[in-house]
Amino acid sequence: MALSERSLAFIGGGHITEIIVSNLTRTDSIVPRRLIVSDPVKEKGQHLKKAYGISVAEDNMEAVYTGDFIFINVLPHVVGEVVEELKRNGLPDTR
């Protein structure tokens, strides 16, 4: 299946996510509605939605269950917490 037919989820809506999203949408590699972001700072998600037309998840688990590929783009000291959340709540069978 081509990338254009996949959904990408981003946990963390900061600088790295914005770079990836801006390049993917600028090059028409994927339609914006197939990109979803979750971030505890809701303004970050809303900024990306307004700037690039992507979707915003209510929480990390919604993003994980929506995406075919999951990017964990958080600060190094937060990675363990995010991974533990994903382990605790379980991943979809297809992930």
C-alpha positions, 0 to 999 in steps of 0.5 A: 500500500502506498504512503498516500493511502496510509495514516500517520500519527504523531505523538508530540506536536512540536518542531520535529512534527511540524517539519515532517508535516509541512514537508509531507503536505507541501509535496503532496505525499499524503493528504492532510486528513491522513495525518493526526497529532496528539499533544498535551498542549492543545494549542500545538495541535490546533496550530498544526490543524490550522496551518496544514489541515491535519487532524488532532486527536484527543489523546495519544491512544486515539492517535495510535488507534488512527495511525498506520505508522506512529511517530513518537516525537517528544523530548527524550525525558518524556519518551519513557512515559509515552511508551509506558502509556502505550504499553499500559493501554495496549496497542491495536492488534494490527500494530 
